[in-house]
């Protein structure tokens, strides 16, 4: 579970409008994680590595486009300003903690 999932997608699942998109986004995250694992396990000089890298790139761009065009607009309508501030603060805190661990 990523910070994005914990502080963005999961809170939006409390709203009927947010359930399907949140589940879809989380599913895409898992697909991308699996592709990254596949890249780690594949020799870079292999044609399979390049094919997986291209698929991953397409998936990331698709995911970002969906977030920008659908998800952020929906979140803006469903969450009030206090919720947005609180979730953003929690996200930034966890992000900084993860950076410190690396």
Secondary structure, 3 states (H helix, E strand, C coil): CCHHHHHHHHHHCCCHHHHHHHHHHHHHHHHHHHHHHHHHHCCCCCHHHHHHHHHHHHHHHHHHHHHHHHHHHHHHHHCCHHHHHHHHHHHHHHHHHHHHHC
